[in-house]
Structures are given as C-alpha cells and as structure tokens.
C-alpha cells in the first residue's frame, strides 16, 4: 500500500517536473532564436567561442601623483600637554550653586544610627527608609526602603534624617 502511494507520488512529481522542464526548454529556444543562435542538442557546443584576450598593456605612470586615503592611526595623533577645554552642556549653572558644591553640606556631617528613619534620593524621587548600617570610611549608608524593603547603599549627601 505504502509502496503504491510512493510510486504514485514519484510518477506525479516526475510528470510535473517534465512539464516544467519542457516549458523552460521552449523559453530557451525562443530566446536563442531571438538572439540569432541556432538551437542544437548541446547548447554549450553551439555557443560562439571568444577570441583570446591579449595581455593588458603596461600602466602609465600618471603625471600627477595620486594619494591614497589612509585611515589615521590612533598613535599618529600628537599627545596633548594641556587638558582638553571643557565644553558646557545643558543648562547653565546658577551662580549660587557652584559655591554650595564645594562646601560640605550639613547632611554629610550628620552621623546615622541603625534603625533611624531617613529619606534618600534615588533617580528622580525620594523614598522613606530605615538605616541598616553606616560606613563612615566610605561615607555611605545602607538603608531599607519602607515601601518594599529593598536595601540600597547611598552616599551621605543623598540621605537626610527625618
């Protein structure tokens, strides 16, 4: 039963392939007639032979030298002796803001104790939290958020006592 189906399918496929190849052959014959090539039993044998190509003539040296573009290497740049000028980006600083950045803020000198209620800045928001641990040497505070209990490490200047 299975062999009968397989042979039936093979016969049907062979018939369709034969039809498709016949159509392709008809189209190739029409193309050959249009181009003026006589169709024969071996199309490769009837193709016109090409004339042998002579070796190319030697190249002339141009009267103007041609410079090839070369990608500059990183090492070819001269080393700078002075630091690069700082370009300003974004908003201009306020006059009073630069002075407060250099002086230590009062929050930075505040010492924190474990269990103390604090608020800290993270991204664009502020969160209520409890102090878990304090690292005086690194000037950081490990706090646990009141809302979800997530522990984060923040610097002293981002944490304010409540």
JOFEN-V126088 format. One record per backbone hydrogen bond with DSSP energy under -0.5 kcal/mol. NH is the residue of the N-H (numbers start at 1). CO is the residue of the C=O. If there is no record, write none. Layout:
# JOFEN-V126088
NH|CO / NH|CO
This chain:
# JOFEN-V126088
5|1 / 6|2 / 7|3 / 8|4 / 9|5 / 10|6 / 11|7 / 12|8 / 13|9 / 14|10 / 15|11 / 16|12 / 17|13 / 18|14 / 19|15 / 20|16 / 21|17 / 22|18 / 23|19 / 24|20 / 25|21 / 26|22 / 27|23 / 28|24 / 29|25 / 30|26 / 31|27 / 32|28 / 33|29 / 34|30 / 35|31 / 36|32 / 37|32 / 43|41 / 45|42 / 46|42 / 47|43 / 47|44 / 62|60 / 65|63 / 67|65 / 68|66 / 76|73 / 77|74 / 98|94 / 99|95 / 100|96 / 101|97 / 102|98 / 103|99 / 108|105 / 109|105 / 110|106 / 110|107 / 115|131 / 116|113 / 118|129 / 119|160 / 120|127 / 121|158 / 122|125 / 125|122 / 127|120 / 129|118 / 130|144 / 131|116 / 132|142 / 133|142 / 135|140 / 136|134 / 139|135 / 140|135 / 141|154 / 142|133 / 143|141 / 143|152 / 144|130 / 145|150 / 146|128 / 149|145 / 152|143 / 154|141 / 154|152 / 156|139 / 158|155 / 159|156 / 160|119 / 162|117
